[in-house]
């Protein structure tokens, strides 16, 4: 009898749980951000044994240690968020039964400990910028630095930043401005670009050209390798780009622009014009008056002895 040789099939190699989690992310930037936070937690690229050994106590101690080092609460929360994402993925795959970083078990810091609800605190701003400057990809670093400065110095709404084109940047005498052709009010407006923001835009433009991208068309573009590279970022994508560095929203940068301008001595009317508010009451609602406690109504109360 003739022996029939059956075709040999090679079973697929099991996917490493850490690599599998990173591969599931939509963009390279997200993968890098998660990888950076998780390697910082484990001290190296984790093995399955490392991942499986983590307990609620491990995560709690890490959170407390970061805070004791002086890390801003927003930064601590970002690290916790990365851990939660990894373990949610593993639980969903059936590789673990519970998430040791679950928010019910390991509390995050309240957002208002890092952000007043109106303005991002100085420590958190420094941490965000440091996180951007630590990005190894020079083009991504240049782009996100430019986004950071345009949001915090120009006070742009994320929708405004998403609609910008390189052709909208122009000289106005000795100054530089951006023409906002589509705004919340429906009326074209102009916003000043101060030197720090202009320098960041120039560095970003040089990096685009150096990477073979045109440096024309949409100002802020996708750098993903999934087929969207070079296309304009949406407002949601701009928001997501900043949240990776500090768990804050693009709109909180706008609040920060307002608060910093008034704290720096700008009259509210000038800040209103810069942020393009129709009503100055909106500007004053944004402003977090941190000096209010120095000369507070309570200081004038003199109770009888």
N, C-alpha and C positions, 0 to 999 in steps of 0.2 A: 504493500500500500504506500502510495506517495504521501510524504509528509508535507502538509500545507504550512507554509511560513506566514504567520500573521504579522501585519505591520506593527512595528514597535512605536509606542507612543510615550513620549516623555512627559511626565506629570509637571505641571507648572511649579516653579520654585515658590515656596510660600513667601508672601510679601512681609518684609519686616514691619512691625506695627508702627514704628516711628516714621519710616519712609512712606508707608501707606497713608498715614495722616497728612504728611506734607504734600504728597502727590495729589491728594484730594482737594487742595486749595486751588482757587481759580486763577490766581496771578502769581508771578514770580515774587513780586514785592511782598505779598501776604506770606508766601512760603518762607522768605528770608526773615520776616519779622517774627513769625512763630518759632522758626529754628533758633534765632538769636535768644529769645526769651527762654526757650526750653533748655538749650545748652547751658545758659546761665544758671538755671535751676539745678540741673543734674551735675554740672561741672564738666561735662563732656557729652558727646553724642550718645544717648542712652541705649542700652541693650534692653531686651524684653525683661530681663531679671531686674534691672534698675527701675523700669516703669512699674512692674508688678509689686515692687517692695514699698512703694510710696503709700503713706497712710495720711489720715486727716491730721494727725499730730505733726507729720513731716511738713505738710503744706502750711499749717498754722505757724510753725516755728520759722519757716522761710518768710512768710508775710511779716511777722514781727521783727525778724532780723533786718529786712529791707527798710522797714520804718525806723528802726533804731539807728541805721546807718545814715539817716537823714534824707532818704528818698522821698520825693513828693508822693502824697497819697494817690494821685492820678497814675504815677509810674508803678506803684505797688499794685494798684488795681489792674493795670495792663498785664503785668506778669501773672496775676491770678487768672485773668481772662484767658491767657494762652494755655495755662495748665488745664483750665476747665474744658477748653475746646478739645485738647488732646484726649482727655479722659472721657468726654462725651462721645467722641468718635469710637473709642475702644469699647465702651459700653454698648453702643449701637451695633457694633460688629459682633457682639457676644463674647468678646475676649475678656471682659471684666464684668463683674456684677454690680459694682458701685463706683461712683466718681468721688475720689478722696478730696477733690477741690470744690465739690458742690457748694454753691453759695449759701445753702441752708446750714452747712456744717462749718464753712470757713467764710466769715463775713468779710466783705470788701469795706473799704473806708467810704463813708458817705461822700457823695460828689462835692458837697459844699465845703468839705475840708480841703479840697484842692482848688475848687473853683467856687467863687462866691455866688454863682448862679448868674452873675452879670459879667464879671471879669475874671480871667485866668490869673492866678497868683504868680508872683515873680519866680518862685522856685519851680513851679510847674512849667512856666514858659522856658526857663533855662533847661529843664530836663527834656522838653520837647525838641528844642533846637539841638541839644547835644545828641539826642537819639537820631535826628535827621543827619547830623554831621558825621555820625558813626556808620552810616550806610555805605557799604563797600562799593556799590555801583555808582560811578561818578556822575552819570547822566541822571539817574534817579535821584541822587543826592542833590544835584543842581536844580532839578525840577521842583522837588518838594521844598527846598529852601526858598525858591522863588514864590511858591504858593504861600508858604508861611509868611513871608514878608508882605506880600500883597494883601493877605487877609488881615494881618495885625497892624499894618501901617496905612494901607489904603482903605481899610474897613469895607472891603468888597463883600457883597452877598455871594454865596456859592454859585447861584444862578448867573450872576454878573461875571464872575471869574470864568465860568464855563463857556460863556458866549464871546469872550475876548479873542481877538485876532491880532497877529503881530502888526498888522496895518493900523490898529487902533492906538498904538504907541507913537507919540509924536512930540516934537519940541514945541514949546510955547514960550518964545523969548528965551530967557535963560533957564527956564524950567522944563520939565517933562510931564506930560499928562497922558491919560488914557481916555479915549472917547468911548463912553458907554452908550451903545446904540439901542440896546434893549434893556429897560430898567423896570422896576416895580411900578413906577408911576406912569410908565408908557411914554415918557418924554426922554429924548436923548440927553445925557448929562456928561460932565467931565469930572475926572478925579485926578488930583495931583499925585505924581509918583516921586517920592522923596529919594535922596541919593542912595540910601541903604537898599531900598527896594529896586531902584534902577540898576545898581551894581549886581544884585542877585539875578535880575532878568538878563543882563548882559552875559553873565557867567553861564546861565542856562542856555542862552542862544548859542554861545560858542560850543557848548557841550552837544547841543543838537546837531550843529554842522559837523562837528568832529565825529559824530556817530552815523553820519550819512543821512540824517533826516533833513528835510528842506529848510527849516527855520522860517517858513512862511505859513500862512494859513492859521489854524487854531493855535492860540498861545500855549495852552496847557494840553499836552497830548498823552495818550496811552503809550506806555513803554512795554506793554505785555508782548509775549511772543505767540499769543493765541490767535493772531490774525487781525487784531485791532491796533497794532502798533502804528503810531503816527496819527491816529484819529483823535479828534478832540475829546477831552474828558467831559463827562456829564457833571452836573452839580452834585449828584449823589457820589460819584467817583472822587470828586475833590474832597467832599466831606469824609469819605472813607480813607482817603490818603492821609489826612491829618489825624483821624482817630487812631490810626495804627501807632502813632507816636505818643499819645497821651490820653486817650479816652476822652477827648473833648471834641466838640462840634465846630464846624466852620463858623456858625453863628456866634459862638462864644468868643471867637477871635474878633468879631465885629464889636461885641460888648467891650472887649479889652481895648480896642482902638479908641472907643469913646471915653472910657474911664481914664486911660493913660493920657489922652489929650487934655482932658479937664484937669487932672492932677498935675500935669505939666504947666498949667497956667493959661491954657487956651480959653477964651470966653465961650460959654455955651453956644452962642450964636454961630461962632466960627466952626465949632464941632458939628453943629446942626448942618451947616453948609457942606462940610467935608463928607459927612455920612449921608447927605442928601435926604434928610428927614423933612417931611412936609410940615410937621408941627414940632416946635421945640420941646413940647411936653414929652414927646417920644425920646428925644435926646436925654432929657433929665431922668426919664425912667430907666434908661440904659445905665446911666452913671451911678456907680456904686460909691457913695460919698463916705470914704473911709476916714475922713477927718472929722466926721460928725461927733465922734466920741471925745475928741480933744476939748470941745467946747459944747458940752451936752446940756440939755435942759435940766437934767438931774443935778448938775453941778451948782445950780442956783437955788436949790431947795435948802432952806434953813429951818429945821424943825425946832420947836420950843424945847428947852432943856427940862 
